[in-house]
Amino acid sequence: MEEGLDASTSSSGRRRSRGRQSKTSHKAAAAERGTSATRARSEKSLNEPSNRRNSTSNSNSSQHRRKRKQEIQAVISDSDGEMQSVTKKRAAENTNQKEVELSDDLRQIFETDFKEQGLGRSAPYLKGMIDTVWKRAPEHIKRSLPSVGYGNEELRKWKAKHFGEQTPRPVRVRKCPELLIDMLRDDIVRKKKLRHKELSLEVKQIWDLISPDAKACLPPENIPNYWSELKKWKLQYVPDAAEGIATESTKPSPRKRPRPISNGHINHENSPENSLKRSQDATLSSLVSSQVSEKRQVVGPTMEGGKTADNHVPYDVPSGTQDEGISSQRDNGEPTSLAPAPFVQKDDPNRFYVEEEAHLYHNPPLPSFHSKGVPPEDLKRIPLPPPFDDLPKTGKCEWSWDGEKRIILANFSSSVSSSNTFAMDPKDEAFFLQMMERNDLTLISEGLVSVQSLNPDYWKPEYLRRVLGQEYYHKFRRFDTVKTKKGFEKCVEVDGMVSMKVGDYIQYLEKRQDYLQGVMDGADPSFAFVNHEGQPKTLKNVGISALYMIDVDINRLLPKLSSNFLESFRYHGVLPGGSHCMLNSVTSTARPFMGPNMYVTPPAAFTHFHQDGHGTVDSGHLCISGYNEVVMLRRLTERHKKHALMTLTGNFGGKKALPTYFDGLYQEPHGDRLGKKPSWPTKAQIQKCREMGYCPTVCIVKPGQLIHINKGRLHAFRKMSIAPLPEGDCHKILREKT
């Protein structure tokens, strides 16, 4: 019944709508139907044979047919004429509605005028100006263009008449500055998880929607407080498309396997990989402002600094932006101010640093438009770490403590019996596990790997060539050695992973070694190989270019080597899934891969500051051969991590640039598009970290030593070479002693 009611209602509605048609449309339809019927009857009567009974003669009938034919043709011609007039009228209306295109001659006249005014700088810029002026011209003016065949003089008069003082002069459309691009990208990232290319397209869409008048109001880059002025401009002029594009909230995506960092050593990570990058606050305040007589919703202020193109993040907002606030209008036209909210920092009542309460007292926000926060110069140092008990003296482990470097060295070589059985004393084991939990010091151990049990045949390049020689490996990172102005060597990381066969890589290592040891005479040789796509590649100088082989899964690719390592390692409780690892509560078939991994690299390559697993996993780095230079800080709150990176990697810029630091918190340490890596820390920078209570460790890990890295600790590795270091390098003295 309901379906029948619905159908009848809709049909009656159609009848009523037809009844409301105008009388003119009825007459036109009737005339058209009559014309069609008359034409049909006429054609039919012409083709019918003459069978009329009343005709007196054949001549009369033929005259009658000719007369009838003439009448029909007259009716048809009248109908065709009427239809042609209607068609012409409609075509004329369509012509009037069609936008007139800008002719080439008129474009040249505009271009000449703009050049005389000094507004023309480049061909694309001129074209943009001319198109802007033409789009703003009314349609009736465009349709008044002279007809085809006009001369330039007539066209110039028309242009002077309609594009004189009445039309505004073209505005100078500036390019989107890099800092504004960063702010727009940051707005989108807060709302939407996008790849690099998609993010660039979204930013371009927003920029294209901004009017030329608004672009012309961009603040010049040489004014004071350019950052704050640019933010005010964005709040006022960015159209509502920015809010419309960034609508989805950021969804945490599964993070890739954490990248253990070191060179020429085995790595294992002994905590579950369950971290995702912390979601930033997706709430953006909205303002309503007036632009070109239209109210548009705009994206509110971003966080304190957007990322730059080279992964260096602004650390502080310039002075003057905290107290100025932002003026705008509400929907009812009343002015409003977004003055930063005051921030009161609480004093830590604890004598020593308590990590469980550190976020309450030692994680103040940076100055921004949301909060006055705490500027870098007012950031308080964190309290001292608590003391630990005296070192055990069991006679089975040699313990030593370096207070300046904050290193505890444990040598378990004496814990091996005459029958080569490893037995750790309970007191040593308890203290060892207690020190593993301390993140304000660095624990380095020796003797946990039986060097005698390591099969030397498995740990030589020839074994890799024999097992994986014909297999392609896709994780070779390239480092080029360059000379500084003062004559010191410096390694520069090159973007992009290199792909080659493992056998070719071993051949490269042998060729590089022969050249550096003087076996090969002549200039620095090149090395040719074929990548996985069959394309020939060449390293021009093997002595300059070092290839770092990273993340080799020995469980899957080198099973015999992996078995030999597990047999030689004496303390399985700290390995992934061991008795002291939380992965032992997860079934072995469902555990994420946590190592061990192997890394092979020539000297001088490095891995800059990062935190393993985005700060969620502990890791251990065992050095098999060679020496690793290490810098490591204690675990810190998010604000102090940023401050530490600013201290160690910061570029304080100048009058026109904001201070920035290398963002190593939530990036892959060897990922692409991270930009130029900072220089290695200096002694002065390490001293500043020490004064802030960051407990920096500067050390060299030797063959056979295992360094433990707690989760959330910023650290950096550099493979030691014999090249001299500059005077300020924090490892200069240690390298000379080693």
N, C-alpha and C positions, 0 to 999 in steps of 0.2 A: 504493500500500500504506500509506503513512504517513497519508493522509487517511482511509482506512478504519479504521486503528487508532485514530486520534483520535476518530472518530465513535463507534465501539463503546465506547471507554472512557468518554466523556461520557454515553452512554445507560445503561451499567451503573451509573454513579454516580447517575443519577436514580432507577434502580430501588432502589438501596440507601437512598437518602434517603427514598423513599416507605415502605420497609420499617421505617424507624425511627419512623414516626408512632406516637403514643400510642394505647392502647386506647380511651380516651375519644373521641378524634377519629374512630376507626373506627366506634364505636357510634353516634355522632351522625350520621355520614355514612350509615350503614346505615338508621337510623331515618328520616332525611330521604328516602332513596330509596324506603323502604317506604311512607311516607306518600304520596309522589307516585304510586307505582304503584297503591295502593289507591284514591286519588281518581280516577285514570284509568279503572280497571276499573269503579268504581261509576258514573261518568258514562256509560260505554259501556253497562253493563247497564240503566240507566234508559232509554236511548234505543232499545235493541233491542226489536223486537216479540216478544211471547210466543208461541213455537212449541213449547212443551214438549208431548211426546206423552203423558206420564203424568198431565197435569192432568185432574181429573174434572169440573170445572165452572169457569165464568167467575168466579164469586165467590171461589172458593179462590185462583185465580190473582191476582185483584186485591188480596186481603188479603196474599198473599205479597209482592207488589210494594210495597205500602205499608210493610210491616214492613222489607223490605230497604232502602227509601229512608230510613227513620228511622235504621237502623243506620249507613248511609253518612254521613248528616248529622251524627250523633254523632261519628263518626271525624273528619270535616272540622273540626267545631268544636273538638275537642281539639287537632288540629294547629294550627289558627289561634291558639288560646290559648297554645300553647307558643311559637309564633313571636312573638306579641305580647310575651310575657314576656321573651324574649331581646332583642327590640328595645328594650324599656323599660330592661333592665339595661345594655345598651350605651350608651343615651342618658344614663343616670345616671353611668356611668363617664366619658363625655365631659364631662358637666357638672362633675364633680369635678376633672377635669384642666384645665378652662378657667379662665384667670385672671380673677378678679373685678375689675371696673372700679371706680375711685374715684368715688363718688357726689358730686353737687353739694353736698348738705347736709354730707357729711363734709369736703369741701374747704373750705367756709366755716368749719367748726369749727377745722380746722388753721390757716387763715388768721388767725382771731381770736387763737388761741394764740400764733402767731408774732409778731403785732403787739404783743401784751402783753409779749412778751419783748424787744421792740425790734429784732427781726430783719427786719422787713418794711420795705423801702425803695421798691419799685416793683412794679407788677403782674407784669412778666416775671420779676423776681427771686423774688417770692413763689411763682409757679407753678413755677419751677425747684426751689425748696426742697421744696415739697409733693411734687412728682413724685419727687424723690430719696428722701425718707422712704418713700413708698409703694412704690417699687421694691425697697427693702431689707427690706420686711416679708415674713415667710414666707407660703407659700401657704395653710397650714392656718388662719392667723390671718385672711387675707383671706376665706376661705370661711365663717368664723364670723360674718360680717356679719349683722345682723338681716334678716329677710325683708321683702318689700315691705309698706309700710304702717306702718313703724316711726315713732316720734316722735323729735324731736331729743334729748329727754332720754335715751331708750333708746340712741340712737346715741352720745351723749356718754359714757354709762357704758361702752359697748363700747370706745370710743376710749381712755378713761382706763385700762381694764383691760389692754388690749393694747399701748398706745402710751404707757405711763407711763415709769417709770424704766428699764424693761428695754430700751427702744429709744433709741439714741443721739440726741442733739439734732441737728437739721440743721446742716450745715456751711455756712459762707459761701463760696460759689463766686465767686472773683474773675474779672475779665475778663482776657483774654490781653494782657499789656502789650506796648507797641510794640517794646521791645528784644528780648523773647522771640520775637515774630513775626519780627524780623530774623534772629535766630539760626536759627529753624526754616527760614526761606526760604533762608538761606545753606547749610544742610545739604542741602536739596533741590537747589539750583542746582549744588552740587558734583557731584551724581550725575546730574542730569537737566536737560536743556535745555527749559524750559517758557515759554509765554507768560505774561503778567501774570495773566490771569484763571485759567488752569490752576494757576499757582503758588499763588494765593490759595485755591483749592479744596483743594489738597493740604495747605496749612497748617491750614485749617479741619478737615479730616479728622483730622489729628494731634491738634488741640486737643479735638475731640469725644471722642476715645478715652481721654483722660486722666481719671482718676477724680476725683470731687468732693473727696475727702479730699486728693488730691495738689494740686489747684488751691487748696485752702484754705491750703496750706503755702507759697504763693508769698511771697517776701520782700517786705516793704513798700518802697516806692520812696524813702523818706526816710532809709534807713539808710546808713551809710558803705560804700563798696565795693559798691554795689548791683549793678554789672555782674558782678563776680566771683561774688557770692552767687547771682545769677540763673543764671549758667552752671552752678554746682554743682547748683542745683535741677533744671535741665534734664537734667544727666547722671544724676540719681537717679530722676526721675519720668517722663521722656518714654518712652512705651511702645515696644514693638518695631515697631509699625506705622510709625514714622518711618523705620526702616531698611528695612522692606518696601516702602514707597512709593518711596523713593529707591534704586532698584536699578540703573538704567541709567547707564552712564558718560556724561559729557558728550561730545557729538559736535560737532566744529566745523562750523558752518554757513557757507555761502558768504556773505561779507560784502558788504554793499551798496557801491556806488561811493563812494569817499571824497568828502567834501564840502569842496571848496576854499572858503576863507573870505576874503571881503573884500566891499566894497560899491562898486558903480559901476565895476567894473574887470573885465578879462579875466583868467582863470586858466588855467594849463596845468600839468599834472603829468607829470613826465618820468621816472618809474620804474614798473616793472610793479606792478600791484595784486595782490599775492599774500599779503597778510597776513590772518591770522585771529587773533582774540583768544586770547592765551595761555591754554592750558588750565591751570586750577588743579589742584593736587594733589587727586585724587579719593579718596585713601585717608583714611578716617576711623577713628580708633581706637574700639574697642568695649569696653564695660565690662558687667559683670553685677552687678546690684544686686537687693535684695529689696524688694518692695512688695506689701503685702496678701497675704503668704505665697505669692507667686508670683515666680519668677525671670524677669525680662524683659530682653531685650537692648536696649541703648540706644545712641543715636548718640553718638560721641565728641565731643571739643571741636571747635569750629569755628575758623576763622582769627580773626585778632586783632579783627576787627570786622565786623559785618554791615551791609548798606546800610540806611539809613533810608528812610522813605517819600519824602523829597524829594531823593534821590540825593546826600546828604551822608554821607560815610563816616567812622566813628570812626577816628581816627589812632593812638591810644595806649591801652593798657589801664591803668586807674588803678593807682596804687602799691599794693603789697600782694598783687597777684594773681600776680606772677611767682614768688615764693618760697613761697607757701602750698601749691601743689600741690592735687590732688583725691584724696580718699579714697573708696574703693569696696570691693567684694568680688569675689574670683574665684569660679569655679564651685565650688571646694572650701571656700568660706567664708573663706579667708585674706584679710586686708586687703592692699590694694595702694595705691601712691601714684604719681600721674602728675606728679612734679615736673618742671619744665621742664629740658630738657637744657642744659648750659652752652654758651656760645658764645665763641669766641676770635677776635677780629678781627685779621687780618693787617695789618701795616704795608706801605704801598706803597713799594717800594725805588726807584721812578722819581722823578726830579726833577720832571718835567712829567707832565701827565695823558696817559696812554696808553689810548686807548679800547678797544683789543683786550684789555687786561688789567684794565679797570676793574671788571668783574664779580667779580674775585677779591678786591679790596681795598675797594671802595666800594659794595657792595650787601648790607649786613648785614640780617638779618631784624628785624622789630619784635618786641618782647617778646610772648610768647604762652604758651599751655600746652604748646607743643611745644619752644620754645627761649626761653632768657632774652633772647637777642637784644641789641639796642642801643637804649636809649630815645632819644627825640628830643634830649634835652638833651646826650647823649653822642655824638651823630653827628658825625663829623669832617668838616671841609670838604675838598673835593676839591682836588688840586694845581692849580697855575697852568697855563694852556695854553702850549704851546710858542710861541716867537717865530716870526715869518715874515720873509722876505727884504725888502730895501728895495723900495719902490714903483718900478715901471718908469718910465723917463723917455724915452719914444720920441717924444713930441711929437704923437702921434695919439690919445692918451687922457689925460685929466686924472684923476689918482688923488689921493685924499685919505683920511686916516685920523683917526678920532675915537676916542682911546684910552678915554675915560670911557664913551662909549656903545657902544664896540666896533663901529663902523660903518666899512666901506670903501666909498667912493663912487667909481664909475667912470663918467666922462662920455665917451661915444664919439662925440660930435657932430663932433669933429675928424677922425674916421676916414672921413668921407664926402668924396669927391673933388668937383671942380667939375662933373663929369658926373652927379652924384647916385649914384655907385657906392660901396657900402660895402666897405671893405677893412680888416680888423683886423690890426694888426701882429702877427707871430708871438710876440713877447715879451709883448705885452699879452694875447694869447689864452691863452698858457700860464699866465700869472699869474692871469688871470681864471678859468680852469678849476681852478687850484690853490686859489683862494679859495672857489670853489663847494664844494669838498670839506671845507673847514674849517667845523665846526659850532660853534666857540666865538666866532665873529664873524658879523656880518650884512653881506651883500653887496647893495648897492643900485646899480643901473646906470641910466644915462640915455642916450638916443640910439639905443637898439636898435629903436625904432619910428619910422618916418618919418611925422611928423605931416602933412607935405604930401601923402603918399599916402593918408591916411585920407579917404575920401569923407564929407563932413559930412552928406550926405543919408541915409546908412545909420546914422548914430550919433545920430539924433534920435528922440524919442518918436513923432513922426508916422510914421516908417517902421515901427515896431512896430505901430501902429494899422492901417496900410495892409496889412501882410502877415498879421498875426495877430489883427486886431481882433475877429473873430467866433469865435476859438478860445478854449476854456476852458483856463486854466492853474491848476494845483492847488498851487503852492508859493509862497504869499504868507505871510510871517511877520509877525505884528502886534506892534508895540511901542507902549506907552502912556507918555506923558511925565507925570510926577507931580512935585509940589513937596515937597522935604524940609522938615524942621522949621526948618532954617536958611535956607530960601528958595532953595536951588539946585535946578535941574532934574535929574531922574533918569529914565532910561528903564527900563521894566519889560517883559520879554518875556511874552507871553500864549500859553498852550498852544493847540495846534490850528492846522493849516494852513487858510488862507482860500482858497477857490476862487472864481474869477470870470473873466469874459472879459477878454482883454488890452486890448480897447478901453475897457472900464469902468475898468481900472486907469490907463490914460493919462488918462482923464477925471478920475479921483480926484487924480492928480498935479497936473493943471492947476488944479483947484479948491483944493487945498491951497496951491499956490504963490500963487494970487491972494489967499487969506486972509492968509498970512504976510507978504506984501509990502504989505498994506494996500489992495489994490484993492477988496476986498469990505468993506463996512461992516456993522456989527452983530455979533451973537454968532457964536461958532464954528459954522459950518454943518455939517449932517449930509450923509451920502452914502449913497444907496440903490442896491443892485445885486441881481442874481439869481444864485445859485450854480448849480453844474452839476446839481443835483437839482431845479431849478425853484423853489426856495424864496427868497422875498424876504428880503434881509438889509439891515441899516442900520448904518453907522458913525456914532455920535452926534456925534463931534467930529473933523473931519478935521485940525484943527490940533494935536490931542493925539495921535491914533492915526496912527502911521507904518507903512506896509505895505512890507515888504522882499521883493523878488522875487529868488528864489535859484535857482541851478542851471539856467539857461536854456541848453539844448544848441544852440549856434549852428550846428553842423554840420548838424543835422537840421531845425531850425525856421527858421533864418535863413541859408540857404546863401550868398546874395550878401554879407551882412555878414561871414560867415566867410572867404570868398575875399578880401575887401578887407583883412581883418586879416592873413591869411597873406602877401598881397602887400606889406603895409607892414612886417611884422616882418623884421628884417635878419639875424638869427642863428638860422636854422632848426635848427641842430645841437642846441639845447637843448629843442626842442619834442618832444612825445610821438612816438616812432619816429625821432627824428633821430639824427645820427651820434654824439652823446654821451648817448643814452638807451638803456637796455638793451632797450627794446621793439623796437629795430631787428633783434633776433635772433628776433622772433616774426613770423610772416606777418601781413600787414595784415588778413586776413579773420578771424584768431583773436585779435586783440588786445583786451583789455578797454578800454572807453571811458575815456579819461583827460583829456578836455577838448579844446579850450578851452570853458569855461562863462562866461556873463555874469551879472552881479549888478547889480541896480538898487535903490537904496534912498534914502529921504530921510535927512537927517542925524540923528545921535544914536543910531541903531540900532547894535547891537554883536553880536559873536560871542565868547563867553568862551573860556577856556583849553581847548585841545584839541591833538591831534597828528594831522596829515593821514594818512589811511589807517591809523589805529591805530599810527602810528609807522613805516610801511614805505615811504612814497613821498616824494620831493622834490616841491616845488611852487613855482610862481612866480606872483606877483600883480602884475599891471600895472594901474595906476590911469589910467583914461581921463579922468575929470573928478572934481572934488572932492578931498578930503583924507582920508586914513586914518590914524588914530592906532594905533600898533602897540606891543605889548609882547611880547618874545620872549626865551626862555632858550636856553642851549646844550643839546646832547643830553646826557642824564643816564641813570644807571642807574635801575631801577624804584624802588628805595628813595628815591633822591634826588628823583625826580619827585614822589613822594607828599609828601616833605618840602617841596618847593617849592610844591606846591599848598596844603599846610597853611599855609605862610608867606604866600602871596598871597591865599588865599580862606578861610582857616581861621576857624572860630567856636570860641573856646576855652571856651564854655559857662560853667557855674558849678559850684557844689558838687554839684548833682544831675545834671549832664549831662556827657557825655564831649566832649572836643574833636573837632570834625569838620571836614572839608574837602570842597569841591566836587569830585566825581569826574568829571574831564574826559578821562581817559585813553582809555577804550574806549566812549564814548558818542557818538551823533550830536550834533554841537554845537547843532543846532536841533531835537532830538527832544523828544517830549512826556514828561511825568511826571518831568522833571529837577528840578522844584521851583524855589524862588526862587534866581535867579542872584546870586552875590556882587557886592559893590560893586567898582568899578574900583580897581586897585592904587594904593596910596599911596606917597609918597616913602620912608617908613620901611620899608615892605615890600620895595621895590626895593633898598634899602640892605642889608637882611638877606640877600637873595639874592646880592648882590655879595660880602658877607663870607663866604658859603658857597662861593664860587667858581663860581656859576651863570652868570656873564657875561651879565647881563641887558642887553637892548637896548631903549631907550625912544626912539621916533622918530615922525616923521610922514612918510608917503609922499605925494609930491606928484604932480600930473598929469604923465604921461609917464615916471614912474619905475617900475622893475621891481625888486621885492624877492624875493630867493631864500630859500626856507625848506627847510632840510635835513630829511630824515626823522627822526622822533623828537623834534623840537623843539617844546616847548610854546609856543604863541603865542595872542594874542588881538587882535581888531580892533575898532575903534570908529570909526564915521563921524563926522568932526569937524563940530561945529556952532559957532555964534557965541555960545552961552550961556556965562556965566562958570562957572568950575569952583571947587570948594572949595579951600582953601589946601593941603591935604595931597595933592591929586590929583597923580599923577606927571607928567601932561601939562599942568599949569597953565601953567608958564612957556613951554613950547613953543607952546601954543595962542595965548598972548598975543603971542609974537613972530611967529607966522604970520599 
